[in-house]
Amino acid sequence: MRTSTKRLIVILVVLQILAVIGILALPKVVEAIPSTYKDVLAERSALAAEVMELVTTPYPTISALNVEIQEVVIPTLALSTPTATLEPTATTALSTQPTESSEAEVPPTATLEPTPTPSPTAVPTLPPPPPSANIEGLVVEPQNFNNCGPANMTMVLNFFGHAITQSEAAAYLKPNLQDRNVSPWQMSDYVNAFIPGMQAEVYTGGNLNLLKQFIAHGLPVIIEKGYDPGRGEGWYGHYLTVHGYDDEGRVFYSKDTYLGPFDGTSRMDSFNQILEGWKAFNYTFIVIYEPKDALLVQQIIGPEMAQPLMMWQMAAVKAQAETEADAEDAFAWFNLGTSLTAMGEITGDNAFYQQGAAAFDRAFAIGLPGRMLWYQFRIYIAYMKLGRYQDMIDLTNAMLNHSDPRVREGSSYVEETYLYRGHAYAWLGQLSEARTAYRRALELNENFYPAQIALDSIGG
């Protein structure tokens, strides 16, 4: 055999060995890339996206976390029909409609101030929406990293003539670039506090007819939904602005600040696709409007949804029906827990917390996406009201020490995780640990006032 041939064989063998080593090392290399840069690579290169999807480890559900979740039997709900009139006994002084931060703003040493819930004002009903409608003039732009909340909010504000950028809004809503979540109540607060001549409301338990009515009357709607980008990254929460629909094609038209398109056209999703993603967030939506349209908004949502307690009761009834249709629907059980806990916040009735916690436990037993607690937090409130403080700490530990590095990394940038961790420690009397948790929440977002209120309540 010639020397040149031997050298060629040796080179080929070495190249094969290097290729094998490279393939074996690739998952570790991809894992080591910060999520910020992985998202950018995947967005800019289809090949990079495919490679990351191939080598990424399977995405675990939250049921795989090392958290001991007690199996319980869900009690029968003693809920009246959605059209019944219930009067809350008390609510927090901070809001007539509790947000996921409302309980957080009441530290263990604080007291609740009862405030009456206003009775609904009779408003004329609207005719059914037309078979199709579309709002022209919404201009979408690609969102910055993990910035779908501010991007969608400012897109709607731009539509109403307010020249504000997603970066300007994010500077307040999520001053830390790595912050993984901006909640609906935060965007609503921002509009109501900082945008003159505009109002915003958050509602839960929406349906397709409500979306159509808003669109038919010229009001785009921001919905919160779950989705999987299909790169092996797993499930995320996302905001989407819906601006058109067509009953014949059974599709909605929307602007997606992450998935696009960015060529002036709109995204199309079937009615079922919208419902499927929307369910993961209890059919929550945000309406931004001018004060002159306040009565119109009330007409569209109806007198029941205008009352927070009735809104949450209708959402609970809807979620309960979905659990009865599919007992393994984890999102439906989680929605039921969220709605019942919100009813507990309004009424002060401990039974709602008990039922809510039981529904949450069932959802965990079935299995939820690993990032679920990046976005929704009423489970902590239910556990706190029942004295399950160690369960609260265990859940935060599970998120902060998740076996999947993608979840683990992101969880360290969710200020709500530290807020409720602080609450658990405060209730246990471990004030030093509580202060550490609250301060970490404020390090992540200095404008996250629930953490500041809680920290002040235990002496800073």
C-alpha positions in Angstrom: 0.0 0.0 0.0 1.3 3.4 -1.0 2.3 5.8 1.7 -0.1 8.4 0.4 -3.0 5.9 0.6 -2.1 5.1 4.2 -2.1 8.8 5.0 -5.5 9.3 3.4 -6.9 6.4 5.4 -5.5 7.7 8.6 -6.9 11.2 7.9 -10.4 9.7 7.2 -10.3 7.7 10.4 -9.3 10.8 12.4 -12.0 12.8 10.8 -14.6 10.1 11.6 -13.5 10.0 15.2 -13.7 13.8 15.5 -17.1 13.7 13.9 -18.3 11.1 16.5 -16.8 13.2 19.3 -18.5 16.3 17.9 -21.9 14.6 17.7 -21.6 13.3 21.3 -20.5 16.6 22.6 -23.1 18.6 20.6 -25.9 18.3 23.2 -23.6 19.6 25.9 -22.5 22.5 23.7 -26.2 23.4 22.9 -27.1 23.1 26.6 -24.4 25.5 27.6 -25.6 28.2 25.2 -27.7 30.8 27.2 -31.3 30.7 26.2 -31.1 34.3 24.9 -28.6 33.3 22.2 -30.3 30.0 21.4 -33.5 31.9 20.6 -31.6 34.3 18.3 -29.8 31.4 16.6 -33.0 29.5 16.0 -34.8 32.6 14.7 -32.1 33.4 12.2 -31.2 30.0 11.0 -33.5 27.1 10.2 -30.6 24.7 10.3 -29.6 25.8 13.8 -33.2 25.4 14.9 -33.3 21.9 13.5 -30.0 20.9 15.1 -31.1 22.2 18.5 -34.3 20.3 18.3 -32.5 17.1 17.4 -30.0 17.2 20.2 -32.1 18.8 23.0 -33.0 16.4 25.8 -36.8 15.6 26.2 -38.7 18.3 27.9 -40.1 17.2 31.3 -43.5 18.2 32.6 -43.8 19.8 36.0 -45.1 16.5 37.4 -41.6 15.2 37.0 -40.3 17.7 39.6 -39.1 16.4 42.9 -42.1 17.8 44.7 -44.4 15.7 46.9 -47.9 16.5 45.7 -50.6 14.9 47.9 -53.2 13.0 46.0 -56.7 14.2 47.0 -60.3 13.7 45.9 -61.8 16.8 44.4 -64.9 17.9 46.4 -68.2 18.6 44.7 -68.5 22.2 43.9 -71.3 24.1 45.5 -71.5 26.7 42.8 -74.7 28.4 41.6 -75.5 28.8 38.0 -73.4 31.4 36.0 -76.4 33.8 35.9 -76.9 33.8 39.7 -76.2 36.9 41.7 -73.6 36.5 44.4 -72.4 39.3 46.7 -68.9 39.1 48.0 -68.4 39.6 51.7 -65.1 41.5 51.4 -62.3 42.1 49.0 -58.9 43.7 49.3 -58.7 47.5 49.5 -56.2 47.4 46.6 -58.6 46.3 43.9 -62.2 45.3 43.3 -61.0 42.6 41.0 -58.2 40.6 42.6 -55.0 40.1 40.6 -52.4 37.4 41.3 -50.5 40.1 43.1 -53.3 41.2 45.4 -52.7 38.5 48.0 -49.0 39.1 47.6 -49.5 42.8 48.5 -51.0 41.7 51.9 -48.2 40.5 54.1 -48.8 38.2 57.0 -49.0 41.1 59.4 -51.4 43.2 57.3 -55.1 43.4 57.6 -57.8 43.4 54.9 -60.1 46.3 54.4 -63.5 45.3 53.2 -64.8 47.4 50.3 -68.2 46.8 48.6 -68.4 45.5 45.1 -70.5 47.9 43.0 -73.7 46.5 41.6 -73.7 46.1 37.8 -75.3 48.9 35.8 -77.9 47.8 33.3 -76.6 48.3 29.7 -78.3 47.5 26.4 -77.3 44.2 24.9 -75.6 44.0 21.5 -76.7 42.1 18.5 -74.7 39.1 17.4 -71.4 39.9 15.7 -71.3 39.8 11.8 -70.0 36.7 10.0 -66.6 38.4 9.5 -64.7 41.5 10.6 -61.2 42.8 10.4 -59.4 45.8 12.1 -56.9 47.5 9.8 -53.9 49.5 10.9 -52.2 47.3 13.4 -48.4 47.2 12.7 -46.4 44.3 14.1 -42.7 44.3 14.8 -40.5 41.5 16.1 -40.3 41.4 19.8 -37.1 41.7 21.8 -36.0 38.8 23.9 -39.0 37.4 25.9 -40.8 40.7 25.3 -44.1 39.6 23.9 -46.1 41.3 26.7 -44.7 44.8 26.2 -44.5 44.3 22.4 -48.2 43.4 22.1 -49.3 46.1 24.5 -47.4 48.9 22.6 -48.6 47.6 19.3 -52.2 48.2 20.4 -51.3 51.6 21.9 -49.6 52.5 18.6 -52.8 51.6 16.9 -54.6 54.2 19.1 -52.0 56.8 18.2 -49.7 56.6 21.2 -46.0 56.6 20.0 -44.4 54.3 22.5 -42.0 51.5 21.8 -41.8 48.0 23.3 -38.3 48.9 24.7 -39.8 52.0 26.5 -42.5 49.9 28.1 -40.2 47.0 29.0 -37.8 49.5 30.8 -40.6 49.7 33.4 -42.4 46.4 33.1 -39.3 44.2 32.9 -36.1 46.3 33.5 -34.1 43.0 33.6 -33.7 41.7 30.1 -33.8 38.1 31.4 -37.2 38.5 33.2 -39.3 35.7 31.9 -42.8 37.0 32.6 -45.0 40.1 32.4 -48.4 39.4 33.8 -51.7 40.8 32.4 -52.3 42.8 35.5 -48.9 44.5 35.1 -49.7 45.6 31.6 -53.2 46.8 32.7 -51.6 48.8 35.5 -49.1 50.3 33.2 -51.7 51.5 30.7 -54.0 52.9 33.4 -51.1 54.6 35.3 -48.9 55.9 32.5 -50.8 56.3 29.2 -53.1 59.4 29.3 -56.4 58.9 27.6 -56.3 55.1 27.6 -57.7 52.4 29.8 -57.1 48.7 30.1 -58.9 45.8 31.7 -58.1 42.1 32.2 -60.8 39.5 32.1 -60.8 35.7 32.5 -63.1 33.1 31.1 -63.5 34.6 27.6 -64.9 32.9 24.6 -64.8 33.2 20.8 -68.0 35.3 20.7 -66.5 37.9 23.0 -63.4 38.1 20.7 -65.6 38.6 17.7 -67.7 41.3 19.4 -64.6 43.3 20.3 -63.2 43.0 16.9 -66.5 43.8 15.2 -66.5 47.1 17.2 -63.0 48.0 16.4 -61.2 46.9 19.5 -58.2 44.5 19.1 -57.8 42.0 21.9 -54.6 40.6 23.5 -55.0 37.0 24.6 -52.6 35.0 26.7 -51.9 31.5 25.4 -49.6 28.6 25.5 -47.6 27.4 22.5 -44.6 25.2 21.6 -42.2 26.7 19.0 -41.2 23.2 18.0 -37.4 23.5 18.5 -37.2 21.0 21.4 -37.5 23.9 23.8 -40.9 22.8 25.1 -44.0 24.8 26.1 -44.1 28.6 26.7 -46.6 31.2 27.5 -47.2 33.9 24.9 -49.3 36.9 24.0 -51.1 37.3 20.8 -53.2 40.3 19.4 -56.3 39.1 17.6 -57.8 41.6 15.1 -60.0 39.8 12.6 -62.1 36.7 12.1 -64.1 34.8 9.4 -66.9 32.5 10.4 -67.0 30.8 7.0 -63.3 29.8 7.2 -63.5 29.4 11.0 -60.2 31.4 11.4 -58.9 34.3 13.4 -56.4 36.8 12.1 -53.8 38.0 14.5 -50.4 39.7 14.9 -47.7 37.6 16.5 -44.7 39.5 17.6 -42.6 36.3 17.8 -43.7 34.0 15.0 -44.7 36.8 12.5 -45.3 37.2 9.7 -43.7 40.6 9.5 -44.5 41.4 5.9 -47.7 43.3 6.5 -49.9 40.2 6.4 -51.5 38.5 9.4 -51.3 35.1 11.1 -54.3 32.8 10.6 -55.3 30.3 13.3 -58.4 28.1 13.3 -61.0 28.7 16.0 -59.9 25.4 17.6 -56.3 26.4 17.6 -57.1 29.6 19.4 -59.2 27.8 21.9 -56.5 25.1 22.5 -53.8 27.6 23.2 -56.0 30.0 25.1 -57.2 27.3 27.5 -53.8 27.1 29.1 -54.3 30.6 30.6 -58.0 30.2 31.6 -59.1 32.2 28.5 -57.6 35.4 29.8 -57.6 38.5 27.7 -56.7 42.2 27.8 -58.7 45.0 26.3 -57.1 48.4 25.8 -59.5 51.2 24.9 -60.3 54.9 25.0 -62.5 56.2 27.8 -65.3 57.0 25.3 -65.6 53.3 24.7 -66.1 52.3 28.3 -69.8 51.7 27.9 -69.2 49.6 24.8 -66.7 47.4 26.6 -69.3 46.9 29.4 -71.9 46.0 26.7 -69.6 43.4 25.2 -68.5 41.7 28.3 -72.0 41.7 29.8 -73.2 42.3 33.4 -72.0 39.0 34.8 -68.4 39.4 33.7 -68.4 43.0 34.9 -68.6 41.6 38.4 -65.3 40.0 39.4 -66.9 37.3 41.6 -69.4 36.4 38.8 -66.6 36.4 36.3 -64.5 33.9 38.3 -67.6 31.8 39.0 -68.4 31.5 35.3 -64.7 30.6 34.7 -64.9 27.9 37.4 -68.1 26.4 36.0 -66.4 26.4 32.5 -63.3 24.7 33.8 -65.3 22.2 35.8 -67.2 21.2 32.7 -63.9 20.7 30.9 -62.7 18.4 33.7 -65.9 16.4 33.4 -65.4 16.1 29.7 -61.8 15.0 30.1 -60.6 14.0 33.6 -57.0 14.1 32.4 -57.1 17.7 31.2 -54.4 19.2 33.4 -55.0 22.7 32.1 -58.7 22.5 33.0 -57.9 21.4 36.5 -55.3 24.2 36.9 -57.9 26.7 35.6 -60.4 25.4 38.1 -57.9 25.9 40.9 -57.1 29.4 39.7 -60.8 30.4 39.5 -61.7 29.0 42.8 -58.8 30.6 44.5 -59.7 34.0 43.1 -63.2 33.5 44.4 -61.7 32.8 47.8 -59.8 36.1 47.6 -63.0 38.0 47.0 -65.3 36.2 49.4 -62.9 35.2 52.2 -64.5 31.7 52.1 -61.8 29.1 53.0 -63.8 26.4 51.2 -62.8 28.0 47.9 -59.1 27.7 48.8 -59.5 24.1 49.8 -61.3 23.2 46.6 -58.8 25.3 44.6 -55.8 23.6 46.1 -57.3 20.2 45.4 -57.8 21.1 41.8 -54.2 22.3 41.6 -53.0 19.1 43.1 -54.9 17.1 40.5 -53.4 19.2 37.7 -49.9 18.5 39.0 -50.6 14.8 39.4 -51.6 14.7 35.7 -48.6 16.7 34.5 -48.2 20.3 33.5 -45.6 22.0 31.3 -42.4 22.7 33.2 -42.7 26.5 32.7 -46.3 26.7 34.0 -45.2 28.5 37.1 -43.3 31.2 35.2 -46.7 32.7 34.3 -49.4 31.7 36.8 -49.2 31.9 40.5 -52.5 31.5 42.3 -51.5 28.0 43.4 -49.2 29.7 45.9 -52.1 31.7 47.3 -54.2 28.6 47.7 -51.5 26.8 49.5 -50.7 29.9 51.7 -54.3 30.3 52.8 -54.3 26.6 53.8 -51.0 26.8 55.7 -49.2 24.7 53.2 -46.1 26.9 53.5 -43.6 24.1 53.0 -45.3 23.1 49.8 -44.8 26.7 48.6 -41.1 26.5 49.3 -40.9 23.0 47.8 -42.5 24.3 44.6 -40.1 27.2 44.3 -37.1 24.9 45.1 -38.3 22.6 42.3 -38.4 25.4 39.8 -35.1 26.9 40.9 -33.4 23.5 40.9 -35.2 21.9 37.9 -33.5 19.0 36.2 -33.9 20.7 32.9 -31.3 23.6 32.6 -33.6 25.6 30.4 -36.3 25.7 33.1 -33.8 26.1 35.9 -32.1 29.1 34.2 -35.4 30.9 33.4 -36.9 30.2 36.9 -34.2 32.3 38.5 -35.5 35.3 36.6 -39.2 35.1 37.7 -39.7 37.6 40.5 -43.0 36.1 41.5 -41.2 32.9 42.5 -39.2 34.8 45.0 -42.3 36.8 46.1 -44.2 33.7 47.2 -41.1 32.1 48.5 -40.8 35.1 50.8 -44.4 34.8 51.8 -43.9 31.2 52.9 -40.9 32.1 54.9 -42.7 35.0 56.5 -45.6 32.9 57.6 -43.2 30.4 59.1 -41.5 33.2 61.1 -38.3 32.9 59.2 -38.0 36.6 58.5 -34.4 36.7 57.4 -35.1 34.2 54.6 -38.2 36.1 53.7 -36.3 39.4 53.4 -33.7 37.6 51.2 -36.4 36.4 48.9 -38.2 39.7 48.7 -35.0 41.5 47.9 -34.2 39.1 45.2 -37.6 39.8 43.6 -36.8 43.5 43.7 -33.3 42.9 42.2 -35.0 41.3 39.3 -37.6 44.0 38.9 -37.3 47.2 41.1 -40.8 48.2 40.0 -42.5 45.0 41.2 -44.3 46.8 44.0 -45.9 43.7 45.7 -42.4 42.6 46.8 -41.6 46.1 48.1 -44.9 46.2 50.1 -44.2 42.8 51.5 -40.6 43.7 52.4 -41.7 46.9 54.2 -44.3 45.0 56.1 -41.6 42.9 57.9 -39.3 45.7 58.6 -37.3 45.8 55.3 
